[in-house]
Amino acid sequence: MNILLLSFYYEPDLCAGSFRNTALVKALLKLMPKGSSVDVITTLPNRYASFSVDAPEKEEHAGLTIQRISLPSHQSGMIDQSKAFIYFAKESVKRTNDKQYDLVYTSSSRLMTAALGAYISRKKNVPLYLDIRDIFVDTIKDVLPAKLSFLLKPIFSRLERWTINQADKINLVSEGFREYFEQRYPSKELVFFTNGIDDEFMQVQPKQEYIAKKDILTVVYAGNFGEGQGLHTIIPELAKQFEGRLQFNLYGDGGRKSQLDTALKEQEVHNVKLYAPVGRKELINIYKQADILFLHLNNYDAFLKVLPSKIFEYAALGKPVWAGVAGYSAEFLKKNVTNSAVFEPCDLKAAISSFEQLELITSPRAEFVNQFSRKNIMQHMAADIVALAK
């Protein structure tokens, strides 16, 4: 059995897609019949320009080949990203031309990566398994200027329909996506394998409860600084309200980081520090030293359906979770994550009020951790993929 796995991000890049697909490959290699192989086609680490890590362009292990495509230099703008993807797509097609597969698996927060997988699977006449981590057509109206969105949405809607119709099975990482897909693609088989908690985070979950006893508590955010997160809309004023009580340490990079930095300086906010992205080992230590973990999504309709992977690693650390989210994410936190305070995105008054709901303690969330072990989730997903490839 030979499986092609397409993903724009893969280990050692820093993002949800990278962590998810690396864990899936490990699970596939354990489940596939003897003599099977997985071909991974991905990119050299490129998630953040400010975080560089070496990785070989080609790796070969027993039953596994990883090809990392070196992309042209690009920034976070749409034109640059489009050029980078076109290069990735051309190289992916070229590198698979002479290969035979039993299944194509594509992990996509980007519609175009899913479409690439659909093209290759159709060309080779093999099943397509799509892993959908975002709904691009649903998001486009919120993240692009209105005129551009008006022009592009019909094009991408047709591309989405063509891509989804090629799929033999579709996994949705969020139950919040269910209604969208059931209404538009009622004949398609849907499964739900969520994001989960990696072993690195499970190993450092707290064993007992302890209380934060500091004059100034540390609030940590780690992730992207983009339009989707909307940190620039909430952090400056929120931090200003808690000067003398809270220190905000934010780790990451993205298209809105400079705007956030400018706003902090203009408003003379002194209790926020911005840091470059860090590797997982260092990040875990940062989480362990934090008193509160912060999460925020912008107040766009598309984000009512998503379930950020960040929730899972935050929850594993046992820290209070302070989250500006709505829709399915808010429901999930309230139902599953004890000691989490949820407020409406970009709502300063609600954020301040919700903080008072937090218990300033670190305590185990053993039931949550057991339920959402990434290893267990990926074992079930790998079995589903292998069954389709037979």
C-alpha positions as CSV (number, residue, x, y, z in Angstrom):
1,M,0.0,0.0,0.0
2,N,1.3,3.4,-1.0
3,I,-0.1,6.7,0.3
4,L,0.7,10.2,-0.8
5,L,0.3,12.8,1.9
6,L,0.2,16.5,0.8
7,S,0.5,19.2,3.4
8,F,1.9,22.7,3.0
9,Y,3.3,22.4,6.6
10,Y,5.1,19.5,8.2
11,E,7.6,18.9,11.0
12,P,9.7,20.8,12.0
13,D,7.5,23.8,11.0
14,L,5.6,25.5,13.8
15,C,1.8,25.3,13.2
16,A,-1.2,23.1,13.8
17,G,-1.0,21.4,10.4
18,S,2.6,20.4,10.9
19,F,2.0,18.9,14.3
20,R,-1.2,17.1,13.1
21,N,0.3,15.6,10.0
22,T,3.5,14.5,11.6
23,A,1.5,12.5,14.2
24,L,-0.7,11.1,11.5
25,V,2.2,9.7,9.6
26,K,3.6,8.0,12.7
27,A,0.2,6.4,13.2
28,L,-0.1,5.3,9.5
29,L,3.3,3.7,9.5
30,K,2.3,1.5,12.5
31,L,-1.0,0.4,10.9
32,M,-0.2,-0.1,7.2
33,P,0.6,-3.6,5.9
34,K,4.2,-4.7,5.6
35,G,6.0,-3.3,2.6
36,S,3.8,-0.2,2.5
37,S,5.1,3.3,2.1
38,V,4.0,6.9,2.8
39,D,5.3,9.7,0.5
40,V,5.1,13.2,2.2
41,I,5.3,16.2,0.0
42,T,5.6,19.4,1.9
43,T,7.7,22.6,2.2
44,L,10.8,23.6,3.9
45,P,9.9,25.4,7.2
46,N,8.3,28.7,6.2
47,R,5.5,29.4,8.7
48,Y,7.3,32.4,10.2
49,A,10.0,34.4,8.6
50,S,11.3,35.2,12.1
51,F,11.7,31.5,13.0
52,S,14.2,29.5,11.1
53,V,15.0,25.8,11.6
54,D,17.1,23.5,9.5
55,A,15.4,20.5,7.8
56,P,16.7,18.4,4.9
57,E,15.0,18.7,1.5
58,K,14.7,14.9,1.4
59,E,14.5,12.3,4.1
60,E,14.2,8.6,3.7
61,H,13.2,6.2,6.4
62,A,11.8,2.7,6.5
63,G,8.5,3.1,4.6
64,L,8.6,6.9,4.6
65,T,9.9,9.5,2.2
66,I,9.7,13.2,3.0
67,Q,10.3,15.7,0.2
68,R,10.4,19.4,1.4
69,I,10.1,21.9,-1.4
70,S,12.1,25.1,-1.1
71,L,9.7,28.0,-1.8
72,P,10.6,31.3,-3.2
73,S,11.0,34.1,-0.6
74,H,7.5,35.3,0.4
75,Q,5.7,37.3,3.0
76,S,2.2,37.0,4.4
77,G,0.5,39.0,1.5
78,M,-1.9,37.2,-0.8
79,I,0.1,37.8,-3.9
80,D,3.3,36.4,-2.3
81,Q,1.4,33.4,-0.9
82,S,-0.2,32.7,-4.3
83,K,3.2,32.7,-6.0
84,A,4.6,30.4,-3.3
85,F,1.7,28.0,-3.6
86,I,1.9,27.9,-7.4
87,Y,5.5,26.9,-7.1
88,F,4.6,24.2,-4.5
89,A,1.8,22.9,-6.8
90,K,4.0,22.6,-9.9
91,E,6.8,20.8,-7.9
92,S,4.3,18.5,-6.3
93,V,2.8,17.4,-9.6
94,K,6.2,17.0,-11.1
95,R,7.4,14.8,-8.2
96,T,4.4,12.6,-8.3
97,N,4.2,12.1,-12.1
98,D,5.9,8.7,-12.2
99,K,4.6,7.4,-8.9
100,Q,1.7,5.1,-8.2
101,Y,-0.5,5.5,-5.1
102,D,-3.4,3.7,-3.6
103,L,-4.7,6.9,-1.9
104,V,-4.1,10.6,-1.8
105,Y,-4.5,12.3,1.6
106,T,-4.5,16.1,1.7
107,S,-4.5,18.3,4.9
108,S,-5.9,21.7,4.1
109,S,-6.5,24.9,5.9
110,R,-5.9,26.3,2.5
111,L,-8.4,25.5,-0.2
112,M,-5.7,25.4,-2.9
113,T,-3.9,22.5,-1.1
114,A,-7.1,20.5,-1.1
115,A,-7.6,21.3,-4.8
116,L,-4.1,20.1,-5.5
117,G,-4.8,16.8,-3.8
118,A,-8.0,16.5,-5.8
119,Y,-6.2,17.1,-9.1
120,I,-3.5,14.5,-8.3
121,S,-6.0,11.9,-7.1
122,R,-8.1,12.3,-10.2
123,K,-5.1,12.2,-12.5
124,K,-4.1,8.9,-10.9
125,N,-7.6,7.6,-10.4
126,V,-7.2,6.8,-6.7
127,P,-9.3,7.7,-3.7
128,L,-9.0,11.1,-2.1
129,Y,-9.2,11.6,1.7
130,L,-9.5,15.3,2.6
131,D,-8.7,16.7,6.1
132,I,-10.4,20.1,6.3
133,R,-9.1,22.4,9.0
134,D,-10.7,25.6,7.7
135,I,-13.4,26.8,5.3
136,F,-11.7,29.2,3.0
137,V,-14.8,30.3,1.0
138,D,-16.5,31.1,4.3
139,T,-13.5,33.1,5.5
140,I,-12.7,35.1,2.4
141,K,-15.3,37.8,3.0
142,D,-13.9,38.6,6.3
143,V,-10.1,38.7,5.6
144,L,-10.1,40.3,2.1
145,P,-11.3,43.7,1.1
146,A,-15.0,43.8,0.1
147,K,-14.4,44.4,-3.6
148,L,-11.8,41.7,-3.9
149,S,-13.9,39.3,-2.0
150,F,-16.9,40.0,-4.2
151,L,-14.8,39.1,-7.3
152,L,-13.0,36.1,-5.9
153,K,-15.7,34.3,-3.9
154,P,-17.6,32.9,-6.9
155,I,-14.4,31.5,-8.3
156,F,-13.3,29.9,-5.1
157,S,-16.8,28.6,-4.5
158,R,-16.7,26.7,-7.8
159,L,-13.2,25.4,-7.0
160,E,-14.4,24.2,-3.5
161,R,-17.3,22.4,-5.1
162,W,-15.1,20.7,-7.6
163,T,-12.6,19.7,-4.9
164,I,-15.1,18.4,-2.4
165,N,-16.9,16.4,-5.1
166,Q,-13.6,14.6,-5.9
167,A,-13.3,13.4,-2.3
168,D,-14.2,9.9,-1.2
169,K,-14.2,10.8,2.5
170,I,-13.9,14.2,4.3
171,N,-12.7,14.7,7.8
172,L,-13.7,17.9,9.6
173,V,-11.6,19.0,12.5
174,S,-14.5,21.0,14.0
175,E,-18.1,19.9,14.6
176,G,-18.8,23.6,13.8
177,F,-18.2,22.8,10.1
178,R,-20.9,20.1,10.0
179,E,-23.8,22.3,9.0
180,Y,-21.9,24.0,6.2
181,F,-20.9,20.7,4.6
182,E,-24.1,18.8,5.2
183,Q,-26.1,21.6,3.5
184,R,-23.8,22.0,0.5
185,Y,-22.6,18.4,0.0
186,P,-25.3,16.1,1.5
187,S,-24.0,13.0,-0.4
188,K,-20.5,13.2,1.0
189,E,-19.3,11.0,3.9
190,L,-18.1,13.1,6.8
191,V,-16.0,12.0,9.8
192,F,-14.8,14.1,12.7
193,F,-11.2,13.6,14.0
194,T,-10.4,16.7,16.0
195,N,-7.1,18.2,16.8
196,G,-5.6,16.9,20.0
197,I,-2.9,17.0,22.6
198,D,0.6,15.9,21.6
199,D,2.8,13.7,23.9
200,E,5.1,16.7,24.8
201,F,2.1,18.4,26.4
202,M,0.6,15.3,28.0
203,Q,3.9,14.6,29.7
204,V,3.9,18.0,31.5
205,Q,0.3,18.1,32.7
206,P,0.2,19.1,36.4
207,K,-0.1,16.3,38.9
208,Q,-1.7,18.4,41.6
209,E,-3.4,21.8,42.1
210,Y,-1.4,24.9,43.1
211,I,-2.3,28.5,43.4
212,A,-0.6,31.5,41.8
213,K,0.7,33.8,44.5
214,K,2.3,36.8,42.8
215,D,1.6,40.5,42.9
216,I,1.8,40.6,39.1
217,L,0.5,37.6,37.2
218,T,1.9,36.5,33.8
219,V,-0.5,36.1,30.8
220,V,0.9,34.2,27.8
221,Y,-0.3,34.0,24.2
222,A,1.6,31.9,21.6
223,G,0.7,31.7,18.0
224,N,-0.1,33.8,14.9
225,F,-0.4,37.6,15.0
226,G,-2.7,37.9,12.0
227,E,-6.0,39.5,11.1
228,G,-7.8,36.3,12.1
229,Q,-6.5,36.5,15.7
230,G,-7.2,40.2,16.0
231,L,-4.8,40.8,18.9
232,H,-4.3,44.3,17.7
233,T,-8.0,45.0,18.3
234,I,-8.0,43.9,22.0
235,I,-4.6,43.7,23.6
236,P,-3.5,47.3,23.9
237,E,-6.6,48.5,25.7
238,L,-7.1,45.3,27.7
239,A,-3.5,45.3,28.9
240,K,-3.8,49.0,29.8
241,Q,-6.7,48.2,32.1
242,F,-4.6,45.6,34.0
243,E,-1.4,47.6,34.4
244,G,0.1,46.7,37.9
245,R,-1.9,43.4,37.9
246,L,-1.0,41.5,34.8
247,Q,2.1,41.2,32.5
248,F,1.2,40.1,28.9
249,N,3.9,38.1,27.1
250,L,3.0,37.3,23.5
251,Y,5.1,34.9,21.3
252,G,4.7,34.6,17.6
253,D,4.7,36.5,14.3
254,G,2.3,37.5,11.6
255,G,0.9,40.2,9.4
256,R,-0.5,42.3,12.2
257,K,2.4,42.2,14.6
258,S,3.8,45.5,13.6
259,Q,0.3,47.1,13.9
260,L,0.0,45.7,17.4
261,D,3.5,47.0,18.3
262,T,2.6,50.5,17.0
263,A,-0.7,50.5,18.9
264,L,1.1,49.6,22.2
265,K,3.6,52.4,21.7
266,E,1.0,55.0,20.8
267,Q,-1.2,54.1,23.8
268,E,1.9,53.9,26.1
269,V,1.2,50.4,27.2
270,H,4.0,49.1,29.4
271,N,2.9,45.7,30.5
272,V,3.1,43.9,27.1
273,K,6.2,42.3,25.6
274,L,6.3,40.8,22.1
275,Y,8.6,37.9,21.4
276,A,9.6,36.0,18.3
277,P,8.3,32.4,17.8
278,V,10.0,29.7,19.8
279,G,10.4,26.0,19.5
280,R,8.1,23.6,21.3
281,K,10.5,22.7,24.1
282,E,11.0,26.3,25.0
283,L,7.3,27.0,24.5
284,I,6.4,24.3,27.0
285,N,8.6,25.9,29.6
286,I,7.1,29.3,28.9
287,Y,3.6,27.8,29.4
288,K,4.7,26.2,32.7
289,Q,5.9,29.6,34.0
290,A,2.7,31.4,33.0
291,D,-0.3,32.0,35.3
292,I,-2.9,32.4,32.6
293,L,-3.0,31.4,28.9
294,F,-4.7,33.8,26.5
295,L,-6.6,33.1,23.2
296,H,-8.4,35.4,20.8
297,L,-10.1,35.3,17.4
298,N,-11.4,38.2,15.5
299,N,-15.2,38.8,15.5
300,Y,-15.8,37.4,12.0
301,D,-18.7,35.1,11.2
302,A,-16.4,32.5,9.7
303,F,-14.7,32.0,13.1
304,L,-18.0,30.9,14.7
305,K,-17.4,27.4,13.2
306,V,-13.7,26.8,14.0
307,L,-12.0,25.0,16.9
308,P,-8.5,26.3,17.4
309,S,-5.8,23.7,18.0
310,K,-4.3,26.0,20.6
311,I,-7.2,25.1,23.0
312,F,-5.9,21.6,23.3
313,E,-2.3,22.4,24.3
314,Y,-3.5,25.2,26.6
315,A,-5.9,22.9,28.4
316,A,-3.3,20.2,28.9
317,L,-1.1,22.6,31.0
318,G,-3.9,23.0,33.6
319,K,-3.6,26.8,33.5
320,P,-6.6,29.1,33.6
321,V,-7.7,29.8,30.0
322,W,-8.9,33.3,29.1
323,A,-10.4,33.2,25.6
324,G,-12.1,35.8,23.4
325,V,-13.9,33.4,21.1
326,A,-17.5,32.8,20.0
327,G,-19.6,30.1,18.4
328,Y,-18.4,26.5,18.5
329,S,-15.1,27.4,20.2
330,A,-16.9,29.1,23.0
331,E,-19.3,26.1,23.4
332,F,-16.4,23.7,23.4
333,L,-14.5,25.5,26.1
334,K,-17.5,25.9,28.3
335,K,-18.4,22.2,28.0
336,N,-14.9,20.6,28.1
337,V,-12.3,22.9,29.7
338,T,-12.7,23.7,33.4
339,N,-11.5,27.0,34.7
340,S,-11.9,28.8,31.3
341,A,-13.4,32.2,31.0
342,V,-14.9,33.1,27.6
343,F,-15.7,36.6,26.3
344,E,-17.1,38.0,23.0
345,P,-14.1,38.7,20.6
346,C,-12.9,42.3,20.5
347,D,-15.2,43.3,23.5
348,L,-13.1,45.1,26.0
349,K,-15.8,45.3,28.8
350,A,-16.6,41.6,28.4
351,A,-12.9,40.7,28.5
352,I,-12.4,42.6,31.7
353,S,-15.5,41.1,33.3
354,S,-14.7,37.6,32.3
355,F,-11.3,37.8,33.9
356,E,-13.0,37.9,37.3
357,Q,-14.5,34.5,36.6
358,L,-11.1,32.8,36.5
359,E,-9.7,30.9,39.5
360,L,-6.1,31.7,39.6
361,I,-5.0,28.2,40.1
362,T,-3.3,25.5,38.0
363,S,-5.0,22.1,38.3
364,P,-5.1,18.8,36.3
365,R,-7.6,18.3,33.6
366,A,-7.1,14.5,33.4
367,E,-10.4,13.7,31.8
368,F,-9.9,16.2,29.0
369,V,-6.3,15.0,28.4
370,N,-7.3,11.4,28.2
371,Q,-10.2,12.1,25.8
372,F,-8.2,14.3,23.4
373,S,-4.9,12.5,23.2
374,R,-3.5,13.2,19.8
375,K,-2.0,9.8,19.6
376,N,-5.3,8.1,20.1
377,I,-7.2,10.4,17.7
378,M,-4.6,9.8,15.0
379,Q,-4.7,6.0,15.5
380,H,-8.4,6.1,14.7
381,M,-7.9,8.4,11.8
382,A,-5.1,6.4,10.3
383,A,-7.3,3.2,10.5
384,D,-10.0,5.1,8.6
385,I,-7.5,6.2,5.9
386,V,-6.0,2.7,5.6
387,A,-9.5,1.2,5.2
388,L,-10.3,3.5,2.3
389,A,-7.0,2.7,0.6
390,K,-7.6,-1.0,0.5
